[in-house]
Amino acid sequence: MASDSLVLTLDFGTQSVRVALTNKLGEIVALSKIKYRPPYVSPVSGYAEQDADFYWINAKQCLFQLCKENQDKVQHIIGATITTFRDTSVQLDENLKPLRKCILWLDQRMAKGKEKIPLHHKAIFKAIGMWPTIVLNRARTPAHWLKENEPETWNRTYKYVNISSYLIYKVTGRLADSVACMVGHYPINYRKGKWYQFKALKGRFFGIPNRMLCDLVPVGEVIATIKDEIADEVGLPRGIKVYATGSDKACETVGLGALNPTLAAVSYGTASTVEVSNQKYHEPEPFLPAYQAAVPGWHNMEVQIYRGYWMLTWYAKEFAKDFDNERDRGMIEELLDAELQKVPPGSEGLIVQPYWGPGLSRPFAKGAIIGFSDVHTRIHIYRAIIEGIAYSLREGLESIEHSQHQKVEHVMISGGGSRSDDICQITADVFGLPVSRVQTYETSTLGAALSVFVAAKEFSSVDDATKAMVHKAKTFYPNELAHKNYDTLYKKVYVKMYPQLKDVYRDLNKFLKRGE
């Protein structure tokens, strides 16, 4: 076990790609990053598509730059891995070439659900109260949309894979993926880490035959080696092994050192999530699965806010148009954050329910803002959005705690929102728990590297690796008075909103679909 060992990570986000070298102290010693321009295209309002090869082209540029500037370091690479955003499907022909642009996870298109489900399966889902969730899941599965709207593409589809699977294929030549990358609209048994058979109750409703799916590789095992021609082209040594780790969120949790049922990992990214890891399989909410973690033997219970901190980008676009110059310089969020302290905790009674995109357990939910009065300004709305996201994640965490029969004692935080001290403090105050950042904002990269070091036997255990590589940089403690106010608003107002509005949302959805 060499002290100068390094791990190469290719970390694909929704907005950018980062290629890095990380050492056993948790230091990212080399990093090359490209921001996508554009991150996706929308040929129709609500659509989000991108060429699958677009991501590889950008990553290869990063690889070339990193190797060019770090020829001494790349000789110490002991393994590599690829981690990506989730639930983004790629349709491949018999030559494993993309047939169309991939459909990103934030795409809003819906299938009409013309493909029938066996009546006995339908009866079971209705009996357990899951039919609305099944209908939404099927409608949001790109496979069903393709069958209805692009049958010629579907008929030519030889393999139907996640974006991570395709990128692993581009790097190694093997069409395979980690079980911990399979998060989304795919027929996977998360408890066992295997594909459901197509005829199984949970296998059929995604509509993807088993023959179209890629090989699954257990976390921690070697998928393949980087192709010689790729290594030669970008300047890497030949023979580097590519290990199975996990998706971006799974790697973030590892990178936060949160592999402990008393720790929660909060990710304030485009989608915002709260995850708790447990070695036992518990569903975070009834009938919703726990995903495989990025290290063996663990599962991640997760509750997601589909639009998450995307809402702050939406807010800046719609309500801060007078900050155009600052937007161009990427400073608009900093200016808005500077205004946060002018509004007291609780936003003087303004409450946001942040369902700008429906969740799996609440398929009809919409966003809502209540409590307006003449004291409220646009900064009140900004703060209320941040508080609403925190309320929703707290609600998700309480569901996870109930499921695992154990309380969480500390929150670890990552993602773009975690860069703001004010947002971290609001999170601590809403949860009533200490909130900590670690030494880097690149927590997905850090977690992926940690997973590889463990898999390559550079550490004797995950605990040893975490102690060596993950370090708390700053901790935010709850303000007693602020938490008391938030606790009252959460219990007396926020948690009552969805039950009171549930039927209203259902009628609103019927109204919106009247022309379909």
Secondary structure by P-SEA (a helix, b strand, c coil): ccccbbbbbbcccccccccccccccccccbbbbbccccccccccccbbbbccaaaaaaaaaaaaaaaaacaaaaaacccccccccccbbbbbccccccccccccccccccccccccccaaaaaaaaaacaaaaaaaaaaacaaaaaaaccaaaaaaccccccaaaaaaaaaccccccccccccccccccccccccccccccccccccccccccccccccccccccccaaaaaaaccccbbbbbbbbcaaaaaaaaaccccccbbbbbbccccbbbbbbcbbbbccccccccccccccbbbbcccccccaaaaaaaaacccccaaaaaaaccaaaaaaaaccccccccccccccccccccccccccccccccccccccaaaaaaaaaaaaaaaaaaaaaaaaaaacccccbbbbbccccccaaaaaaaaaaacbbbbbccccaaaaaaaaaaaaaaacccccaaaaaaacccccbbbbbcaaaaaaaaaaaaaccccccccaaaaaaaaaaaaaccc
